[in-house]
Amino acid sequence: MKRWLIGLMLIFLPFAATAEVIIPRIDFENASIVDIVAALGKSSGCSLIFAGDPAALQGKRATIHLKDVPLEEALGTILSTNGLCFEKQGEAYLISSLPQDINISGYPQTVERLTLKYLPAVRVVELLTKIFPGAVFHEGERSAALLFRGKGSDLKEVRALLAKIDLPLPQILIESKIVELSQSDSTRLGISYGNGTVRFMTTADTKKTGLSENISSAINALVAEGRASVLAAPRIATLDNREAVINIGSRVPYAVPVGGASAVSQWTVQYLDAGIKLKVLPQLGEKKGITTWLQPEVSSIAEWRSTAAGDFPVIAARNAAATVRVKDGETIVIGGLTSEIERANVTRLPVLGYLPIVGGLFQNKIVEKEKSEIVFMVTPRVI
């Protein structure tokens, strides 16, 4: 009984086996199982032996079209359509009927390997299994192939459906500009409310609300006057419904002790990201409308905190997330993410201010906190 179960597993899990012999091509239409097995034996050079009289199997027939598949995979799919199984014995394969106590019914009559151009096989198998419950689908050893086993009429419908859905995903170019400007200028332009609340808006919104007719031009003017600075203007392309990440900043290293039980201290280095990050996930809809999920983030090191294990950075971060629907080429403007910088201005008396120990008595240090705002301008375009 044990060997029959092994043979059965090889039939229904053909992709789990590691096959060294590859069958370049096999094409049979309503052919005898005996003839198909004979062709496999000739093509592979392996001994395929029937346990009983092959003449008794002449009435068992199958249709199969496979290319570049392992021998055991081909055997499993062909034999399972006719209530047969195989068992490997040394370099030979013994083919016989399934035992009577194993009940398998409703064998499909057509087996074919289907090649995908763009969609991943795992997702297609999930979809087709729901639409065609009477057929059986398996992922091929390659991600761009799947194996069909079922009625010929179902196969025609599967091919027609794949021709409609197995299409290249559109690409979307994410153009972004990250600008730093004063909080007062941001409020004046209507990009933020001035109270720290993050605001998402589009260039279409500016016409409805009476804000600056062209925010891009207004910000560019501030940059030209030196009242704003462009921190970065990255461009990144992504597929429809695939996330794109823009990360501008630095990775802050800090040491973490490990293996505290050892007499000799051991340390490992870990990292925290600090700077500007933007995540974008565009979804293309009808008439080139783009539903865009955005998550901007501004972070910086607030302080280094001393502990018994060492100094660790404390990250101050501001982020927000929203989903906005825009047209192709329309710009999304995100304001309200503030950043605070401390600037220290030190004035000294000549000579005396530079003396060691007592020099501090002849110095004047003024610490100013300057608030600025980071504005994200994101424009998705269909390529």
C-alpha positions, -999 to 999 in steps of 0.1 A, spaced: 0 0 0 29 24 8 43 23 -27 9 30 -42 6 61 -20 41 72 -32 30 68 -68 -2 87 -62 18 116 -46 40 117 -76 9 121 -98 -7 149 -80 24 167 -69 45 165 -101 62 198 -95 77 187 -61 98 160 -78 133 168 -90 136 154 -125 168 152 -145 152 140 -177 135 167 -198 110 159 -225 115 185 -253 81 182 -268 51 159 -267 20 163 -289 -8 138 -290 -45 142 -299 -68 114 -286 -40 89 -287 -36 56 -270 -19 57 -236 3 28 -248 16 49 -278 22 80 -256 42 60 -230 62 44 -258 70 78 -272 81 91 -238 103 61 -233 120 67 -267 124 104 -261 138 100 -226 158 68 -230 142 54 -199 125 21 -194 88 25 -190 72 -9 -181 35 -18 -179 28 -41 -149 -1 -58 -168 -9 -65 -204 -4 -33 -225 -31 -45 -249 -57 -41 -222 -49 -4 -220 -54 3 -257 -89 17 -250 -74 43 -226 -67 75 -246 -56 111 -239 -49 144 -255 -17 161 -244 5 190 -256 36 196 -234 70 213 -240 102 212 -220 88 193 -191 104 167 -167 96 131 -175 79 124 -142 57 155 -146 46 143 -180 40 108 -168 20 120 -138 -3 142 -158 -9 116 -186 -15 85 -164 -37 103 -139 -63 110 -166 -68 73 -170 -66 59 -135 -30 48 -137 0 55 -116 38 49 -118 65 38 -94 102 44 -100 123 12 -95 160 19 -100 163 34 -135 129 20 -147 93 32 -142 66 6 -135 32 17 -147 0 1 -133 -36 7 -123 -45 24 -91 -56 0 -63 -93 -5 -59 -94 11 -24 -83 44 -38 -113 63 -52 -105 89 -78 -132 99 -102 -139 124 -130 -106 123 -148 -101 151 -173 -94 143 -209 -70 170 -220 -36 181 -206 -18 211 -219 10 234 -208 1 271 -212 27 298 -214 21 333 -198 37 364 -212 31 389 -184 10 377 -154 26 355 -127 14 319 -128 4 318 -91 -22 346 -95 -35 331 -127 -40 297 -111 -60 312 -83 -82 331 -107 -88 302 -132 -95 277 -104 -124 299 -93 -138 304 -128 -133 268 -140 -140 245 -109 -142 214 -131 -106 218 -143 -73 214 -125 -45 240 -128 -9 237 -115 19 262 -115 48 252 -137 84 250 -126 88 283 -143 68 313 -131 56 320 -167 39 286 -172 9 267 -159 -5 232 -165 -41 227 -175 -60 195 -170 -97 193 -179 -122 192 -207 -113 204 -242 -142 229 -241 -128 245 -209 -94 247 -225 -108 269 -254 -124 292 -228 -92 294 -208 -72 304 -238 -97 330 -248 -97 345 -212 -59 345 -211 -58 364 -244 -78 392 -227 -61 394 -193 -25 384 -200 -15 418 -210 15 441 -201 8 463 -170 10 500 -178 39 520 -164 34 552 -145 62 578 -141 62 595 -107 77 630 -110 83 646 -76 97 678 -63 105 682 -26 108 719 -16 117 735 17 102 770 24 92 791 53 60 783 71 46 818 64 51 814 26 35 780 27 4 795 45 3 825 22 2 802 -9 -26 781 7 -4 749 8 -8 745 45 -31 759 72 -2 772 93 -12 751 124 8 719 116 -21 701 99 -10 681 69 -29 691 37 -33 671 5 -45 690 -25 -43 689 -63 -37 715 -90 -74 711 -99 -83 721 -63 -66 754 -66 -90 766 -93 -120 756 -72 -108 772 -40 -93 804 -54 -57 796 -43 -27 803 -64 -35 796 -100 -2 778 -105 14 766 -73 44 753 -93 51 787 -107 47 803 -73 71 779 -57 96 783 -85 95 820 -80 103 816 -43 132 793 -52 146 820 -77 143 846 -49 162 824 -25 132 821 -2 128 784 -9 152 756 -18 146 724 -38 159 695 -17 154 669 -44 135 663 -77 136 626 -82 117 607 -109 108 570 -106 88 547 -128 66 519 -115 40 494 -127 3 499 -122 -7 490 -86 30 487 -76 45 508 -48 73 532 -55 96 545 -27 117 576 -27 141 579 2 163 610 6 184 612 38 209 591 58 211 559 77 221 566 113 243 538 128 242 529 164 258 501 184 237 474 202 252 450 226 247 413 220 256 381 239 256 399 273 265 366 291 301 368 277 328 384 297 340 402 265 314 427 253 301 421 217 284 447 197 264 448 165 256 478 144 219 487 135 206 516 115 177 540 116 166 560 86 164 598 90 155 623 63 127 625 37 107 595 25 78 593 0 58 562 -8 35 563 -38 11 536 -50 -7 545 -83 -37 527 -96 -47 534 -132 -85 537 -137 -108 546 -166 -100 575 -189 -64 576 -175 -76 587 -141 -50 577 -115 -60 569 -79 -28 576 -59 -20 565 -24 7 587 -9 26 586 24 51 614 29 74 614 59 99 639 74 122 626 101 153 638 119 174 630 150 159 648 179 185 637 204 210 611 214 199 594 246 225 579 269 218 545 285 238 518 303 242 500 269 254 531 251 240 561 232 209 557 210 193 581 186 158 593 191 140 599 158 114 627 155 91 619 126 61 635 110 41 615 84 7 613 68 -12 591 43 -40 598 19 -55 585 -13 -61 611 -40 -77 607 -74 -61 628 -101 -59 630 -139 -29 619 -159 -3 647 -155 -21 665 -126 0 675 -96 -6 665 -60 7 691 -35 13 680 1 20 706 27 20 709 65 50 687 73 71 711 94 108 708 103 125 728 131 162 736 130 183 751 158 209 777 147 235 789 171 252 823 165 283 830 186 300 863 188 334 868 206 355 896 217 388 896 198 415 876 215 397 874 249 369 853 235 393 826 223 411 821 256 408 787 271 387 783 303 378 820 307 370 826 270 333 818 276 330 849 297 337 871 266 313 853 243 277 858 234 257 828 222 223 832 207 203 801 198 175 806 173 149 780 163 138 783 127 107 766 115 104 755 79 80 734 59 86 706 35 63 706 6 59 675 -17 48 680 -53 39 647 -69 29 643 -106 19 608 -119 21 603 -156 11 573 -177 40 563 -199 
